[in-house]
């Protein structure tokens, strides 16, 4: 299975099957990234001068330093903790740390991005070699999406107003995480 996902057409087929479910449960994705370390689609969110605050990513990731290609499949939530308004960034981090405890299947890890961002990764992933076929992969991704959807009511409650004015990191810029969470909660 691991060798097979190195084929871009196989990954595209998995994304083709998962995208409608992702949009239905979490909203329209903002971008896609492909390189030797990952192939994922993302729902990125920004806030005013803070720019990127957090993102929800789903796809293929290289989590083993000695591997040339993707080793894991799953989802993560990246919460940026450096940059403008560190106090608010810390609140996002606490929120996701608390609400993703039962969803994630690994310990939170520090991350850094090539653009200078750093923060925490909360992930639910499995080694690609653990899957017997593409159907198992798609089922695992769907379960992961459902788990993120379950925190949307907590986002919609907007504790301490931390999610006010947080918008998708792609047009239309006026679509807020609060609107998305209200519309898609428990859907």
N, C-alpha and C positions, 0 to 999 in steps of 0.2 A: 504494500500500500504506500509506503514512504516514497519509493522510487516513482510511483505513479503520480503523486501530487506534484512532482517536479515539472510535470507536463502542464503548461499554462492552460491548455484546453480543458483538462480535468478540473482545475481550480475554477475556471470560468463556469463550467457546468454546475458545480456545487454552488457558486454564487448566484447563478441564474435561478436555481431552485430555492435558494434561501432569501433572496432580495424581497420578493412579495411579502413573505412572512415578517421580515424585518421591518418593512414599511408599515405593515398593518399593526404591529405591536409596539414599535419604538419610534417610528417617524422616518421621513426621507433621509437617506444618508447624505453626507456633505462632500465626501471625497473618497478616493481610492489611492492606495499607495502600493507600489510593487518595487521590490529590490531583492537582493540576495538574503536579507534577514527577515523580510515579511512580505505578505500579500494580503492586504486587508481592506475592508470598507469601514468607514468611520462616520459617526455622528459627532462632530466637533461643536463646542459651544464657547462663545466669547462674551465678554462683558466690558463695555465702554473702554476705558483706558487700560484695563487689565489684559486685554486681548484674550488669548486662549486660557480658559479656566479648567475645563475638563473635556474628555472625549470618551466615547464608547466605541471600541474597535472589535471587529469580528473577522476571523480569517485564519491565515497560516503564518506561523512565527518560527524563527530559528532561536531556540532557547539553549542550544548546546554550542559552546564556543568552537569546538573542533569540527562541527558539521558544516558542509558547504551549503546546504539547503534547509528547507523548512523541517523542523522536528516536531512541532506541536500545532494543534488545531484548537481553536476556542475563541474566547472573548476576554477583553480586559477593559477596565475603566482606568484611564490615566488622569490623575488629578495634579495639575501643576501647582507647586507650592512656592516657587520663587517668582519674583516680578512685583508689579504694583499691588498694593493693598494686601500685605501678607496676613493680616488678621482675618480678612474675609476668605482668603485662600485656605487658611488653617481650618475655617469652619466647613468649607467644602470637603476637605480631607477627612475631618471627623465624621461628617455626615455619611460619606461613602464607606469609610472604614466600618462604621456601625451598621449601616444598612446592607452591606454586602458580606457580612460575616458568615451567614448561612449559605450564600451563593457561591463564593469563591472556594476553590479546592487547593489553594496553595497560600503560603504566607505572603503578605504584602512585600513588594520589593521597591527599592529606589530605582528611578529611571532618569536618564538624561536624554535630551534630544539634540540633534545636530544644530538646531536653532538656538540653543542655550537654555531651553526650558528644563526644569527638573522638578521631580515630585515623586508620587507614589503610584505604583501599578497594583490594582486589585484584579486578580485573574482567575478565570475558570477555564483550564486547558487540560488537554490530554495529549500524550505522545501519539503521533500519527500511527506508529507501529501497533498501538493498542486497538485500532479499528480494523474490522474484517473487510469492510466495503464502504462505498460512498453513502449508502443508505444510513449506516450507523453514524457516519460523520454528520450528515444532515440532521438526523435526530438529535445528536448531541448539541449542535448549534441551535436548533429550535428550543431545546430545554434551556439553554443558556439565555436566549432571548426572552423566554417566558420569565426567567428569574429576574432579569433587569426590569421587565414590565411591572413586576410586583413591587418595585420601589417607586414607581411613578406616583401612586397616591401620596407617598411621603414627600416627594418633590412638590406635588401640587399643593400640599398644605403649607409650603413655603416657610419653614421654620426660621424665625428671626429675619424674615424677608430676604434670605440669602440668594434666592433664585429670581428675585425681581430684576428685570432688564437683562437677563441672560438670554442670548439669542443664538440661533444656528449660525455656524461659521461659514455660511454660504447663502446666497440669495434664495428666498426673500429674507432680508435682514430683519424684518419685523416679526418673524415667527419665533416666539419665545419658548423656552423650555417649559414654562408654566402652561401655555396653551397646549403644547404637545402632550404634557403629562395629564392635563385635565381631559383632553379628548381621547387619549389612549389608555387611561387607567383601567386595569382589569378587563381589557378588551380581548 
